[in-house]
Amino acid sequence: MKKWNLKSAALWITAITLFTSCLEGGRNTTSGTVIGTVRLDTKTFKNVLDVLGGTFYAPQFETMQEGACCIVVYELDFNAPENEPTLLQANGYYTVTISYKEDIDKYYLSSVQTDTATVMSDETTVIDPVNSKLGYLNGILFMAHQLKKASDQREIWHLSYDPQATIKEENGRQIYDVYLRATVRVSSTKTQEESYDLCAYDMKYLMESAAQRAKNAGNTVFAIRFNYVSEIKEDTLTWKYEDMDMSVSEILPETT
C-alpha cells in the first residue's frame, strides 16, 4: 500500500472550497486531496465522508465503519446529475469520484497518563510530534508526526493525559499537557530515515472542555503541549515538548 510522504503536507492536503470550481473543456470540476471521517447519514442511510468544508459520498465509503478516518484523492463534477442542486439540498452531500483512498490509523486519548519514568516495550523516539496539524473534524485531531524509521516499519502511537492536572497559563494562554509516545508494531532491518506518520486522535472531550474554558476566560486560543520522548539511553528517557495552538472557533464553531 502506498504511504504518503508528509515532508510537505501542504502540497497534498488542500483546503477544500466546495463552491470554487475550474472550467476545463466545458467541465465544471474541482479536485484535490482531503482527510475525513466516515458517518452514517440518517437521511439516506449511506456512509458519507465528512471533510473540512463539507460532506462527500462515494461507493468506496460504503464498506467502511462509522467513525473510520481516511485520506482520499477526489474529483467533484458539479454538473453531474447526482450533484444537481435539488438533490444536493435534499441529501446534504456531494457525490465524488475517488481515485485513491488510504485508511488513517485512529487512536483515542487516554485519561490514564503514561508512566513518564519507564521505557515502554519496543518504544521508539520521536523527532517532531507536531510536524503538521492537518485539521480538527468531528472531535478528531489529524496530525503528522516525524520520526526516524525504516520504510516498512510500523508503529502504534499512544496519547495520554492526566485529567486532574493543573492547567498551565503562559502569556495569556491556557496550556494542556498530553504525552505522546510510539512503540514499534512491525520492526525492520532496513536503513532508517526521517519519515512521517499520519494519525487521527479522538480527543473531543479534552478539546471541547479546553475551548469552553478559554472562551469563558475571554480567550480565542488555547494550547495543547505535546510532551514526547526524544531520546532513550538504556532505561533513561529524555522528554521534550512542543506546543500547538488551537483556536476556540475550530472546536466550537458557533463562536464564529
ABEGO torsion letter per residue (X at the ends): XBBBBAABAAAABBBBBAABBBBBGGBBBBBEBBBBBBBBBAAAGBBBBBBBGEBBBBAAAAABBBGBBBBBBBBBBAABAAABAAAAAAAGBBBBBBABBBBBBBBBBBABBBBAABBBBGBBBBABAAABBAEBBGGBBBBBBBBBBBAABBBBBBBBBBAABBBBBBGGBBBBBBBBBBBBABBBABBBBBBBBBBBBBAAAAAAAAAAAAAAAGBABBBBBBBBBABBBEABBBBBBBBBBBBAAAABAAAX
